[in-house]
Amino acid sequence: MTLFPYRFLPCLALVLATSSQPGFSRDAGVPIETFELENGMRFLVVQRPELTTVSAAWVAHVGSANEHPGITGLAHLFEHMMFKGSRTIGTIDIDRDLEIIAEQEALQEEIRDIYQRDRARWRRGEIDTPYAADNRGEELAELEQKFQSLVDEQSGLMVKGEYSRIYTDAGAAFLNAMTSNDVTAYIIKVPANKLELWFWMESERLSRPVFREFYAERDVVYEERRLRTEATPTGAYDEQLNAMFWGSHPYSWPIVGWPSDLRVISKEQADDFFATYYAPNNITAVLVGNVDLTETKRQAERYFGRIPRAEKDPPDVVTLEMDQLAEKRMVAECACPPQLKVLYHTIPFGHRDDYVLDVLAGLLNGRTGRLYKAMIEGSEVASSARAVNGASKYAGSFSFSAETKGEHTPEELLSRWEAVLAELQQNPVPRIELDKVKNIVTADVYRRLENPFFLMMQLALFAGQGDPSYLNSIAERTAAVTAEDVQQAARTYFDPVNRLVGLYTRKAGTQAEKIPAELAALPPEMRQMVLQQVKEVKALDDPAPLREALMQLEAQAERMPADMQPAFAYLAKVIQERLDRLANGDER
């Protein structure tokens, strides 16, 4: 598939940057100015007058948790669609452009009718699947041919990549977007004297968007799902593991969506979704850099203030996760190294135990952490091991993952993990060990606060989780965590009845993908993400997005946690090698 600069490396830097647990400072003291427009749009501003740039983002408070069966993947699809332009950006003939979109929707409605009939035939056992190529009759083939003709005509009217080019010509960088369970964020860094351009561009795509190539982009997402989930060694199994873990909560479906939903999501559904969740009363903007607060308020009112508030506020996510009554297990065979994944139900973001679980993860991780000592350094049963506190907006999880070393088995990893847990549950953490973890985490948070781009991203994510002031509360609350708190949390949440265990073994006759040495220390999920990016790099024949990606990596590499820097260096090396090949006329 074609990758544009804003889609390339989809916030991999953000994932790696925030993968270690949040740190604390005894006096973070980030001065966050806030104001709100009459239409409900909120602004968070951190003034850094010594800078020449502004790191900017706006967050739609919507993610996959706000979907429902039938439209799963729609929040992520919007991450793509919001770069298609507006009535003034991305087309040479807006009138015909809109006519084509209406004609496409009429054809798609007929196609959906055929799919509905085929689903009924499938339920009766008349066909094996509703969407197989073998089932395409003459009626469907004719409709698809007509639709493709309209796609081709619209393509001729489009100014491809104009949204990105306008920013690039103005000296902006890091144009990107990301979708999670709870939030969709659109980020960029602009020269301070081009901040008004950001106000116009972002308000333009919110007030007058045109969702060109909606169905073509839906197919792109379908292909993205295939590449990143179905074509990876553990992707489909991890997806099933997540679906098993959440019994009732909407976190159970993947952010990219179920494939059957991606087949039939309509533009009408997308329009309703946009009207509900992309209204200004559901959006928070974040600006960090050389900004004047008075001028910022004036421009915010001028550009974003013209967008009307929605008639109704978006509905809240009300379905709570049911208490788990028995341990769940999934045993999988795949072309992967033997590994173990354990998930425990915990608490949402901002809960008082969130800080305790952050500290607990810090005690477990790193070369001086308990997992390294118990599983890698001493017994050598694991080649990697990692714990993550995954507190999200509406619910939380705590996960442990590890890969075996040599001939050891996932069951041995589970036994060692249980021994580590038992020690935490039975004995308070020594004061010196607890203080050491807090000191490490303190240094980490200071490093992040120094970088205005990372500061902006953290504020955007915390705002999406519901509490941007979290940044300035980490210090006091984390400093108050005691050894007794850690012991109590270990006893409360790490009960076998409260967990899902995933045991992955290598399927007979298969070989695991060869892992570059630079990625060996990464957790399996993160390593898989990097390897997928490598495949996409090697498939690109356009140097422009490669150069943009390399610039992003080089700009952010020094701010990465030490254990993530080898992965960044490896990815940068692969990108440079691809650029060198293209420069020499070798597109293999």
For each residue, the residues with C-beta under 8 A, 3 or more apart:
1: 220 223 224 227
2:
3: 7 8 536 540 545
4: 7 8 83 161 164 545
5: 8 161 164 168 175 544 545 548 549
6: 83 163 164 175 176 177
7: 3 4 10 80 83
8: 3 4 5 536 545 546 548 549
9: 12 13 176 533 549 552 553
10: 7 176 177 178
11: 14 15 176 177 178 187
12: 9 15 16 529 530 533 571
13: 9 16 17 552 553 556 560
14: 11 17 18 178 457
15: 11 12 18 19 526 529
16: 12 13 19 526 560 561 564 567 568
17: 13 14 448 454 457 556 559 560 561 564
18: 14 15 22 457 458 461
19: 15 16 388 526 561 564
20: 365 444 561 563 564
21: 358 359 361 362 365 388 389 441
22: 18 358 441 445 474
23: 441 442 443 444 445 446 448 474
24: 28 438 441 442 445 474 475 477 478 479
25: 28 29 442 445 446 449 474 475
26: 442 475 479
27: 475
28: 24 25 445 449 471 472 474 475
29: 25 472
30: 46 449 455 471 472
31: 46 47
32: 44 45 46 459 468 469 471 472
33: 44 45 46 47 293
34: 42 43 44 45
35: 42 43 45 297 300
36: 40 41 42 43
37: 40 41 42 43 280 300 301 304 305
38: 305 309
39: 280 281 304 305 307 308 309
40: 36 37 279 280 281 282 309
41: 36 37 280 281 283 284 285 300 304 305 307
42: 34 35 36 37 283 284 285 463
43: 34 35 36 37 284 285 286 287 296 297 300
44: 32 33 34 284 285 286 287 459 463 468
45: 32 33 34 35 286 287 288 291 293 296
46: 30 31 32 33 287 288 289 452 455 456 459
47: 31 33 289 290 291 292 293
48: 51 288 289 290 452
49: 290
50: 290
51: 48 54 192 289 290 452
52: 191 192 290
53: 189 190 191 192 289 290 452
54: 51 189 190 191 192 195 198 287 288 289 290 291
55: 187 188 189 287 288 289 452 453 455 456 457
56: 187 188 189 190 195 198 202 285 286 287 288 289 456
57: 185 186 187 188 285 286 456 457 459 460
58: 185 186 202 283 284 285 286
59: 183 184 185 186 283 284 285 286 460 461 463 464
60: 78 183 184 185 277 278 282 283
61: 182 183 277 282 283 284 314 464
62: 66 75 183 184 277 278 282 314
63: 66 75 179 180 181 182 183 184 255 464
64: 67 72 73 75 76 179 180 181 250 251 253 254 255 257
65: 181 182 249 250 251 317 393 394
66: 62 63 75 250 277 314 315 317
67: 64 71 72 73 74 75 250 253 257
68: 71 72 250
69: 72 253 258 261
70: 261 264
71: 67 68 74 261 265 269 273
72: 64 67 68 69 253 254 257 258 261
73: 64 67 76 77 221 225 254 255 256 257 258 261 262 265
74: 67 71 77 78 257 265 269 270 273
75: 62 63 64 66 67 78 79 179 184 255 273 277
76: 64 73 79 80 179 184 221 255 256 257
77: 73 74 80 81 217 218 221 257 262 265 270
78: 60 74 75 81 82 179 184 270 273 274 278
79: 75 76 82 177 178 179 184
80: 7 76 77 83 84 217 220 221
81: 77 78 84 209 211 214 217 270
82: 78 79 177 186 205 209
83: 4 6 7 80 163 164 177
84: 80 81 90 163 209 210 211 212 213 217
85: 88 89 90 91 158 159 162 163 205 209 210 212
86: 89 90 204 205 207 208 209 210
87: 91 94 208 210
88: 85 94 204 208
89: 85 86 159 162 163 166 201 204 205
90: 84 85 86 158 159 162 163 210 212
91: 85 87 94 97 157 158 159 210 212
92: 157 158 159
93: 96 97 157
94: 87 88 91 97 98 210
95: 98 99
96: 93 99 100 157
97: 91 93 94 100 101 154 157 158 210 212
98: 94 95 101 102 210
99: 95 96 102 103
100: 96 97 103 104 150 153 154 157
101: 97 98 104 105 154 210 211 212 214 267
102: 98 99 105 106
103: 99 100 106 107 150
104: 100 101 107 108 147 150 151 154 214 215 267
105: 101 102 108 109 266 267 268
106: 102 103 109 110
107: 103 104 110 111 143 146 147 150
108: 104 105 111 112 147 215 266 267
109: 105 106 112 113 266
110: 106 107 113 114 143
111: 107 108 114 115 140 143 144 147
112: 108 109 115 116 264 266
113: 109 110 116 117
114: 110 111 117 118 137 139 140 143
115: 111 112 118 119 130 131 263 264
116: 112 113 119 120
117: 113 114 120 121
118: 114 115 121 122 127 130 131 135
119: 115 116 122 123 130
120: 116 117 123 124
121: 117 118 124 126 127 130
122: 118 119 125 126 127 128 129 130
123: 119 120
124: 120 121
125: 122
126: 121 122
127: 118 121 122 130 132 135
128: 122 132
129: 122 132 135
130: 115 118 119 121 122 127 135
131: 115 118 135 260 263
132: 127 128 129 135
133: 136
134:
135: 118 127 129 130 131 132
136: 133 140 141 144
137: 114 140 141
138: 141 142
139: 114 142 143
140: 111 114 136 137 143 144
141: 136 137 138 144 145
142: 138 139 145 146
143: 107 110 111 114 139 140 146 147
144: 111 136 140 141 147 148
145: 141 142 148 149
146: 107 142 143 149 150
147: 104 107 108 111 143 144 150 151 215
148: 144 145 151 152
149: 145 146 152 153
150: 100 103 104 107 146 147 153 154
151: 104 147 148 154 155 213 215 216
152: 148 149 155 156
153: 100 149 150 156 157
154: 97 100 101 104 150 151 157 158 212 213
155: 151 152 158 213
156: 152 153
157: 91 92 93 96 97 100 153 154
158: 85 90 91 92 97 154 155 212 213
159: 85 89 90 91 92 162
160:
161: 4 5 164 165
162: 85 89 90 159 165 166
163: 6 83 84 85 89 90 166 167 201 205
164: 4 5 6 83 161 167 168 175
165: 161 162 168 169
166: 89 162 163 169 170 197 201
167: 163 164 170 172 175 188 190 197 201
168: 5 164 165 171 172 173 175
169: 165 166
170: 166 167 190 191 194 197
171: 168 190 191 194
172: 167 168 175 188 189 190 191 194 197 198
173: 168 188 189 548 551 552 555
174: 187 188 189 453 552 555
175: 5 6 164 167 168 172 187 188
176: 6 9 10 11 186 187 188
177: 6 10 11 79 82 83 184 185 186 187
178: 10 11 14 79 184 185 187
179: 63 64 75 76 78 79 183 184 255
180: 63 64 183 184 255 392 464
181: 63 64 65 250 251 255 392 393 394
182: 61 63 65 392 393 394 464 465
183: 59 60 61 62 63 179 180 393 460 461 464 465
184: 59 60 62 63 75 76 78 79 177 178 179 180
185: 57 58 59 60 177 178 457 460 461 464
186: 57 58 59 82 176 177 202
187: 11 55 56 57 174 175 176 177 178 456 457 460
188: 55 56 57 167 172 173 174 175 176 198
189: 53 54 55 56 172 173 174 289 453
190: 53 54 56 167 170 171 172 194 195 197 198
191: 52 53 54 170 171 172 194
192: 51 52 53 54 195 289 290 291
193:
194: 170 171 172 190 191 197 198
195: 54 56 190 192 198 199 287 291 296 299
196: 199 200 299
197: 166 167 170 172 190 194 200 201
198: 54 56 172 188 190 194 195 201 202
199: 195 196 202 203 299 300 302 303 304
200: 196 197 203 204 303
201: 89 163 166 167 197 198 204 205
202: 56 58 186 198 199 205 206 285 303 304
203: 199 200 206 207 303 304 306 307
204: 86 88 89 200 201 207 208
205: 82 85 86 89 163 201 202 208 209
206: 202 203 209 278 280 283 304 307
207: 86 203 204 306 307
208: 86 87 88 204 205
209: 81 82 84 85 86 205 206 274
210: 84 85 86 87 90 91 94 97 98 101
211: 81 84 101 214 267 270 271
212: 84 85 90 91 97 101 154 158
213: 84 151 154 155 158 216 217
214: 81 101 104 211 217 218 267 270
215: 104 108 147 151 218 219 267
216: 151 213 219 220
217: 77 80 81 84 213 214 220 221
218: 77 214 215 221 222 262 265
219: 215 216 222 223
220: 1 80 216 217 223 224
221: 73 76 77 80 217 218 224 225 256 257 262
222: 218 219 225 226 259 262 263
223: 1 219 220 226 227
224: 1 220 221 227 228 256
225: 73 221 222 228 229 230 254 256 257 259 262
226: 222 223 229 230 231
227: 1 223 224 230 231 232 532 535 536
228: 224 225 231 232 235 256 532
229: 225 226 232 235 236 239 254 256
230: 225 226 227 235 236
231: 226 227 228 235
232: 227 228 229 235 236 528 531 532
233: 334 335 336 512 513 528
234: 237 238 332 334 336 339 504 524 528
235: 228 229 230 231 232 238 239 528
236: 229 230 232 239 240
237: 234 240 241 330 332 334 502 504
238: 234 235 241 242 341 525
239: 229 235 236 242 243 254
240: 236 237 243 244 330 332
241: 237 238 244 245 330 341 343 500 502
242: 238 239 245 246 251 252 254
243: 239 240 246 252 253 254
244: 240 241 328 330 500
245: 241 242 252 328 343 345 397 500
246: 242 243 249 250 251 252 321 395
247: 252 321 322 324
248: 252 319 320 321 322
249: 65 246 252 319 320 321 394 395
250: 64 65 66 67 68 181 246 253 317 319
251: 64 65 181 242 246 321 392 394 395
252: 242 243 245 246 247 248 249
253: 64 67 69 72 243 250 257 258
254: 64 72 73 225 229 239 242 243 257 258
255: 63 64 73 75 76 179 180 181
256: 73 76 221 224 225 228 229
257: 64 67 72 73 74 76 77 221 225 253 254 261 262 265
258: 69 72 73 253 254 261 262
259: 222 225 262 263
260: 131 263 264
261: 69 70 71 72 73 257 258 264 265
262: 73 77 218 221 222 225 257 258 259 265
263: 115 131 222 259 260
264: 70 112 115 260 261
265: 71 73 74 77 218 257 261 262 269 270
266: 105 108 109 112 269 270
267: 101 104 105 108 211 214 215 270 271
268: 105 271 272
269: 71 74 265 266 272 273
270: 74 77 78 81 211 214 265 266 267 273 274
271: 211 267 268 274 275
272: 268 269 275 276
273: 71 74 75 78 269 270 276 277 278
274: 78 209 270 271 277 278
275: 271 272 278 279 310
276: 272 273 279 282 310 312 314 315
277: 60 61 62 66 75 273 274 282 314
278: 60 62 78 206 273 274 275 282 283
279: 40 275 276 282 283 307 308 309 310 314
280: 37 39 40 41 206 283 304 307 308 309 310
281: 39 40 41 309 310 313
282: 40 60 61 62 276 277 278 279 310 313 314
283: 41 42 58 59 60 61 206 278 279 280
284: 41 42 43 44 58 59 61 460 463 464 468
285: 41 42 43 44 56 57 58 59 202 300 304
286: 43 44 45 56 57 58 59 456 459 460 463 468
287: 43 44 45 46 54 55 56 195 291 296 456
288: 45 46 48 54 55 56 452 453 455 456 459
289: 46 47 48 51 53 54 55 56 189 192 452
290: 47 48 49 50 51 52 53 54 192
291: 45 47 54 192 195 287 295 296
292: 47 295 296
293: 33 45 47 296 297
294: 297 298
295: 291 292 298 299
296: 43 45 195 287 291 292 293 299 300
297: 35 43 293 294 300 301
298: 294 295 301 302
299: 195 196 199 295 296 302 303
300: 35 37 41 43 199 285 296 297 303 304 305
301: 37 297 298 304 305
302: 199 298 299 305 306
303: 199 200 202 203 299 300 306
304: 37 39 41 199 202 203 206 280 285 300 301 307
305: 37 38 39 41 300 301 302
306: 203 207 302 303
307: 39 41 203 206 207 279 280 304
308: 39 279 280
309: 38 39 40 279 280 281
310: 275 276 279 280 281 282 313 314
311:
312: 276
313: 281 282 310
314: 61 62 66 276 277 279 282 310
315: 66 276 318
316:
317: 65 66 250 393 394
318: 315
319: 248 249 250
320: 248 249 395
321: 246 247 248 249 251 345 395
322: 247 248
323:
324: 247 328 345 497 498 499
325: 497
326: 497
327: 496 497 499 500 501
328: 244 245 324 499 500 501
329: 500 501 502 503
330: 237 240 241 244 500 501 502 503
331: 503 505
332: 234 237 240 502 503 504 505
333: 504 505 506 507 508
334: 233 234 237 504 505 506 507 510
335: 233 506 507 510 511 512 513
336: 233 234 339 504 506 512 513 524
337: 383 403 404 506 512 515 524
338: 403 404 408 409 410 504 505 506
339: 234 336 401 402 403 404 410 413 504 524
340: 400 401 402 404 410 413 414 417 501 502 503 504
341: 238 241 399 400 401 501 502 504
342: 399 400 401 414 417 499 500 501 502
343: 241 245 397 398 399 499 500 502
344: 397 398 399 493 494 495 498 499
345: 245 321 324 395 396 397 493 498 499
346: 353 357 389 390 391 396 397 398 493
347: 351 353 354 357 391 395 396
348: 351 354 391 392 393 394 395 396
349: 354 391 392 393 396 465 466 467 470
350: 354 391 465 466 467 470
351: 347 348 354 391 396
352: 355 356 477
353: 346 347 356 357 485 489 492 493
354: 347 348 349 350 351 357 358 389 391 396
355: 352 358 359 474 477 478 480 481
356: 352 353 359 360 481 485 486 488 489
357: 346 347 353 354 360 361 389 391 396 398 489 493
358: 21 22 354 355 361 362 389 441 478
359: 21 355 356 362 363 434 437 438 441 478 481 485 486
360: 356 357 363 364 387 389 398 424 486 489 490
361: 21 357 358 364 365 387 388 389 398
362: 21 358 359 365 366 369 437 438 440 441
363: 359 360 369 370 424 429 433 434 437 486
364: 360 361 369 370 371 387 400 420
365: 20 21 361 362 369 371 372 386 387
366: 362 369 372 440 563
367: 372
368: 372 373 436
369: 362 363 364 365 366 372 373
370: 363 364 373 374 420 423 424
371: 364 365 374 375 376 382 385 386 387 402 420
372: 365 366 367 368 369 375 376 377 385
373: 368 369 370 376 377 378
374: 370 371 378 379 416 419 420
375: 371 372 378 379 381 382 385 402 413 416 417 420
376: 371 372 373 380 382 383 384 385 405
377: 372 373 380
378: 373 374 375
379: 374 375 416
380: 376 377 405 406
381: 375 404 405 408 412 413 416
382: 371 375 376 385 402 403 404 405 408 413 416
383: 337 376 403 404 405 520
384: 376 402 403 520 521 522 523 524
385: 371 372 375 376 382 400 401 402 403 413
386: 365 371 400 401 402 523
387: 360 361 364 365 371 398 399 400
388: 19 21 361 398 399 401 523
389: 21 346 354 357 358 360 361 396 398
390: 346 396 397 398 399
391: 346 347 348 349 350 351 354 357 396
392: 180 181 182 251 348 349 395 396 397 465
393: 65 181 182 183 317 348 349 464 465 466
394: 65 181 182 249 251 317 348
395: 246 249 251 320 321 345 347 348 392
396: 345 346 347 348 349 351 354 357 389 390 391 392
397: 245 343 344 345 346 390 392
398: 343 344 346 357 360 361 387 388 389 390 493 494
399: 341 342 343 344 387 388 390
400: 340 341 342 364 385 386 387 417
401: 339 340 341 342 385 386 388 523 524 525
402: 339 340 371 375 382 384 385 386 413 417
403: 337 338 339 382 383 384 385 524
404: 337 338 339 340 381 382 383 408 409 410 412 413
405: 376 380 381 382 383 408
406: 380
407:
408: 338 381 382 404 405 412 413
409: 338 404 412 413 505
410: 338 339 340 404 413 414 503 504 505
411: 414 415 503
412: 381 404 408 409 415 416
413: 339 340 375 381 382 385 402 404 408 409 410 416 417
414: 340 342 410 411 417 418 501 503
415: 411 412 418 419
416: 374 375 379 381 382 412 413 419 420
417: 340 342 375 400 402 413 414 420 421
418: 414 415 421 422
419: 374 415 416 422 423
420: 364 370 371 374 375 416 417 423 424
421: 417 418 424 425 490 494
422: 418 419 425 426
423: 370 419 420 426 427
424: 360 363 370 420 421 427 429 486 487 490 494
425: 421 422 487 490 491 494
426: 422 423
427: 423 424 487
428: 483 484 486 487
429: 363 424 433 434 483 486 487
430: 433 434 483
431: 434 435 483
432: 435 436
433: 363 429 430 436 437
434: 359 363 429 430 431 437 438 481 483 486
435: 431 432 438 439
436: 368 432 433 439 440
437: 359 362 363 433 434 440 441
438: 24 359 362 434 435 441 442 478 479
439: 435 436 442 443
440: 362 366 436 437 443 444
441: 21 22 23 24 358 359 362 437 438 444 445 478
442: 23 24 25 26 438 439 445 446
443: 23 439 440 446 447
444: 20 23 440 441 447 448 561
445: 22 23 24 25 28 441 442 448 449 474
446: 23 25 442 443 449 450
447: 443 444 450 451 559
448: 17 23 444 445 451 454 455 458 559
449: 25 28 30 445 446 454 455
450: 446 447 559
451: 447 448 454 455 559
452: 46 48 51 53 55 288 289 455 456
453: 55 174 189 288 456 457 556
454: 17 448 449 451 457 458 556 559
455: 30 46 55 288 448 449 451 452 458 459
456: 46 55 56 57 187 286 287 288 452 453 459 460
457: 14 17 18 55 57 185 187 453 454 460 461
458: 18 448 454 455 461 462 471
459: 32 44 46 57 286 288 455 456 462 463 468 471
460: 57 59 183 185 187 284 286 456 457 463 464
461: 18 59 183 185 457 458 464 465
462: 458 459 465 467 468 469 470 471
463: 42 44 59 284 286 459 460 466 467 468
464: 59 61 63 180 182 183 185 284 393 460 461
465: 182 183 349 350 392 393 461 462 470
466: 349 350 393 463
467: 349 350 462 463 470 473
468: 32 44 284 286 459 462 463 471
469: 32 462 472 473
470: 349 350 462 465 467 473 474
471: 28 30 32 458 459 462 468 474
472: 28 29 30 32 469 475
473: 467 469 470 476 477
474: 22 23 24 25 28 355 445 470 471 477 478
475: 24 25 26 27 28 472 478 479
476: 473 479 480
477: 24 352 355 473 474 480 481
478: 24 355 358 359 438 441 474 475 481
479: 24 26 438 475 476
480: 355 476 477
481: 355 356 359 434 477 478 485 486
482: 485 486
483: 428 429 430 431 434 486 487
484: 428 487 488
485: 353 356 359 481 482 488 489
486: 356 359 360 363 424 428 429 434 481 482 483 489 490
487: 424 425 427 428 429 483 484 490 491
488: 356 484 485 491 492
489: 353 356 357 360 485 486 492 493
490: 360 421 424 425 486 487 493 494
491: 425 487 488 494
492: 353 488 489 495
493: 344 345 346 353 357 398 489 490 498
494: 344 398 421 424 425 490 491 498 499
495: 344 492 498 499
496: 327 499
497: 324 325 326 327
498: 324 344 345 493 494 495
499: 324 327 328 342 343 344 345 494 495 496
500: 241 244 245 327 328 329 330 342 343
501: 327 328 329 330 340 341 342 414
502: 237 241 329 330 332 340 341 342 343
503: 329 330 331 332 340 410 411 414
504: 234 237 332 333 334 336 338 339 340 341 410
505: 331 332 333 334 338 409 410
506: 333 334 335 336 337 338 510 512
507: 333 334 335 510
508: 333
509:
510: 334 335 506 507
511: 335
512: 233 335 336 337 506 515
513: 233 335 336 531
514:
515: 337 512 519 520 527
516: 519 520 570
517: 520
518: 566 567 569 570
519: 515 516 522 527 530 531 566 567 570
520: 383 384 515 516 517
521: 384 563 566
522: 384 519 526 527 530 563 564 567
523: 384 386 388 401 526 527
524: 234 336 337 339 384 401 403 527 528
525: 238 401 528 529
526: 15 16 19 522 523 529 530 567
527: 515 519 522 523 524 530 531 567
528: 232 233 234 235 524 525 531 532
529: 12 15 525 526 532 533
530: 12 519 522 526 527 533 534 567 570 571
531: 232 513 519 527 528 534 535
532: 227 228 232 528 529 535 536
533: 9 12 529 530 536 537 571
534: 530 531 537 538 571 574
535: 227 531 532 538 539
536: 3 8 227 532 533 539 540
537: 533 534 540 546 549 571 574 575 578
538: 534 535 574 578
539: 535 536
540: 3 536 537 545 546 578
541: 582 587
542: 545 546
543: 546 547 579 582 583
544: 5 547 548
545: 3 4 5 8 540 542 548 549
546: 8 537 540 542 543 549 550 575 578 579 582
547: 543 544 550 551 579
548: 5 8 173 544 545 551 552
549: 5 8 9 537 545 546 552 553 575
550: 546 547 553 554 572 575 576 579
551: 173 547 548 554 555
552: 9 13 173 174 548 549 555 556
553: 9 13 549 550 556 557 568 571 572 575
554: 550 551 557 572
555: 173 174 551 552
556: 13 17 453 454 552 553 559 560 568
557: 553 554 560 565 568 569 572
558:
559: 17 447 448 450 451 454 556
560: 13 16 17 556 557 564 565 568
561: 16 17 19 20 444 564 565
562: 565
563: 20 366 521 522 566
564: 16 17 19 20 522 560 561 567 568
565: 557 560 561 562 568 569
566: 518 519 521 563 569 570
567: 16 518 519 522 526 527 530 564 570 571
568: 16 553 556 557 560 564 565 571 572
569: 518 557 565 566 572 573
570: 516 518 519 530 566 567 573 574
571: 12 530 533 534 537 553 567 568 574 575
572: 550 553 554 557 568 569 575 576
573: 569 570 576 577
574: 534 537 538 570 571 577 578
575: 537 546 549 550 553 571 572 578 579
576: 550 572 573 579 580
577: 573 574 580 581
578: 537 538 540 546 574 575 581 582
579: 543 546 547 550 575 576 582 583
580: 576 577 583 584
581: 577 578 584 586 587 588
582: 541 543 546 578 579 585 586 587
583: 543 579 580
584: 580 581
585: 582
586: 581 582
587: 541 581 582
588: 581
